[in-house]
Amino acid sequence: MKAHEIREWDDFEIGERLKELKEEQFRLRFRMATMELENPKILHSIRRDIARLHTVLREREMGAGEYVPVAVAEES
């Protein structure tokens, strides 16, 4: 999941995906504690996806909904 993909979603979709990822993270932490988790990197990627979702929501809250590349910003 990339940030530019997330920016195309509406707030409801982001909230639902965030809820799903947090539930999955909760289940995986229990599996890790009982040594049943085969690939611990999955937990790492879920944590990053959650952070990306929160970042996009925060961008929208701050009013920075559109990404402007650095080269374009410097020309203005």
Phi and psi in degrees as GROMACS dihedral restraints (atoms count N, CA, C in turn):
[ dihedral_restraints ]
;  ai    aj    ak    al  type     phi  dphi    fc
    3     4     5     6     1  -106.9    20    10
    4     5     6     7     1   156.4    20    10
    6     7     8     9     1   -63.2    20    10
    7     8     9    10     1   -37.3    20    10
    9    10    11    12     1   -67.8    20    10
   10    11    12    13     1   -28.2    20    10
   12    13    14    15     1   -70.0    20    10
   13    14    15    16     1   -41.3    20    10
   15    16    17    18     1   -65.2    20    10
   16    17    18    19     1   -36.4    20    10
   18    19    20    21     1   -63.9    20    10
   19    20    21    22     1   -20.9    20    10
   21    22    23    24     1   -78.6    20    10
   22    23    24    25     1   -17.5    20    10
   24    25    26    27     1   -80.2    20    10
   25    26    27    28     1   157.7    20    10
   27    28    29    30     1   -89.4    20    10
   28    29    30    31     1   172.2    20    10
   30    31    32    33     1   -61.4    20    10
   31    32    33    34     1   -34.6    20    10
   33    34    35    36     1   -64.8    20    10
   34    35    36    37     1   -44.9    20    10
   36    37    38    39     1   -62.5    20    10
   37    38    39    40     1   -41.1    20    10
   39    40    41    42     1   -63.5    20    10
   40    41    42    43     1   -43.3    20    10
   42    43    44    45     1   -62.5    20    10
   43    44    45    46     1   -42.2    20    10
   45    46    47    48     1   -65.0    20    10
   46    47    48    49     1   -44.0    20    10
   48    49    50    51     1   -65.2    20    10
   49    50    51    52     1   -37.8    20    10
   51    52    53    54     1   -62.4    20    10
   52    53    54    55     1   -42.7    20    10
   54    55    56    57     1   -63.2    20    10
   55    56    57    58     1   -43.7    20    10
   57    58    59    60     1   -62.1    20    10
   58    59    60    61     1   -44.4    20    10
   60    61    62    63     1   -66.6    20    10
   61    62    63    64     1   -37.8    20    10
   63    64    65    66     1   -66.2    20    10
   64    65    66    67     1   -37.8    20    10
   66    67    68    69     1   -65.7    20    10
   67    68    69    70     1   -42.5    20    10
   69    70    71    72     1   -64.7    20    10
   70    71    72    73     1   -40.3    20    10
   72    73    74    75     1   -61.6    20    10
   73    74    75    76     1   -41.1    20    10
   75    76    77    78     1   -60.4    20    10
   76    77    78    79     1   -47.3    20    10
   78    79    80    81     1   -63.6    20    10
   79    80    81    82     1   -41.1    20    10
   81    82    83    84     1   -68.1    20    10
   82    83    84    85     1   -32.9    20    10
   84    85    86    87     1   -64.3    20    10
   85    86    87    88     1   -38.2    20    10
   87    88    89    90     1   -65.8    20    10
   88    89    90    91     1   -42.3    20    10
   90    91    92    93     1   -63.9    20    10
   91    92    93    94     1   -35.5    20    10
   93    94    95    96     1   -68.1    20    10
   94    95    96    97     1   -37.7    20    10
   96    97    98    99     1   -66.5    20    10
   97    98    99   100     1   -30.6    20    10
   99   100   101   102     1   -95.2    20    10
  100   101   102   103     1     9.6    20    10
  102   103   104   105     1    62.9    20    10
  103   104   105   106     1    30.6    20    10
  105   106   107   108     1  -102.0    20    10
  106   107   108   109     1    -1.9    20    10
  108   109   110   111     1   -84.9    20    10
  109   110   111   112     1   119.0    20    10
  111   112   113   114     1   -76.4    20    10
  112   113   114   115     1   -39.7    20    10
  114   115   116   117     1  -124.5    20    10
  115   116   117   118     1   100.2    20    10
  117   118   119   120     1   -67.8    20    10
  118   119   120   121     1   -15.2    20    10
  120   121   122   123     1   -67.0    20    10
  121   122   123   124     1   -21.6    20    10
  123   124   125   126     1   -60.7    20    10
  124   125   126   127     1   -42.1    20    10
  126   127   128   129     1   -61.4    20    10
  127   128   129   130     1   -39.0    20    10
  129   130   131   132     1   -64.6    20    10
  130   131   132   133     1   -44.4    20    10
  132   133   134   135     1   -68.5    20    10
  133   134   135   136     1   -35.0    20    10
  135   136   137   138     1   -65.8    20    10
  136   137   138   139     1   -41.1    20    10
  138   139   140   141     1   -61.9    20    10
  139   140   141   142     1   -39.2    20    10
  141   142   143   144     1   -68.5    20    10
  142   143   144   145     1   -38.9    20    10
  144   145   146   147     1   -63.4    20    10
  145   146   147   148     1   -40.1    20    10
  147   148   149   150     1   -61.9    20    10
  148   149   150   151     1   -42.2    20    10
  150   151   152   153     1   -64.3    20    10
  151   152   153   154     1   -39.6    20    10
  153   154   155   156     1   -62.6    20    10
  154   155   156   157     1   -43.0    20    10
  156   157   158   159     1   -62.0    20    10
  157   158   159   160     1   -44.3    20    10
  159   160   161   162     1   -63.9    20    10
  160   161   162   163     1   -36.8    20    10
  162   163   164   165     1   -63.8    20    10
  163   164   165   166     1   -45.5    20    10
  165   166   167   168     1   -64.6    20    10
  166   167   168   169     1   -41.1    20    10
  168   169   170   171     1   -61.9    20    10
  169   170   171   172     1   -40.7    20    10
  171   172   173   174     1   -67.5    20    10
  172   173   174   175     1   -38.5    20    10
  174   175   176   177     1   -59.1    20    10
  175   176   177   178     1   -44.4    20    10
  177   178   179   180     1   -64.8    20    10
  178   179   180   181     1   -38.3    20    10
  180   181   182   183     1   -64.6    20    10
  181   182   183   184     1   -37.7    20    10
  183   184   185   186     1   -82.6    20    10
  184   185   186   187     1    -9.9    20    10
  186   187   188   189     1    90.0    20    10
  187   188   189   190     1    13.4    20    10
  189   190   191   192     1  -102.2    20    10
  190   191   192   193     1    51.1    20    10
  192   193   194   195     1   -66.4    20    10
  193   194   195   196     1   -27.3    20    10
  195   196   197   198     1  -105.2    20    10
  196   197   198   199     1   134.6    20    10
  198   199   200   201     1   -86.1    20    10
  199   200   201   202     1   128.1    20    10
  201   202   203   204     1  -114.4    20    10
  202   203   204   205     1   118.6    20    10
  204   205   206   207     1   -58.8    20    10
  205   206   207   208     1   151.1    20    10
  207   208   209   210     1   -60.4    20    10
  208   209   210   211     1   -41.8    20    10
  210   211   212   213     1   -62.0    20    10
  211   212   213   214     1   -39.5    20    10
  213   214   215   216     1   -70.3    20    10
  214   215   216   217     1   -38.5    20    10
  216   217   218   219     1   -65.9    20    10
  217   218   219   220     1   -35.0    20    10
  219   220   221   222     1   -72.5    20    10
  220   221   222   223     1   -29.9    20    10
  222   223   224   225     1   -72.0    20    10
  223   224   225   226     1   -27.0    20    10
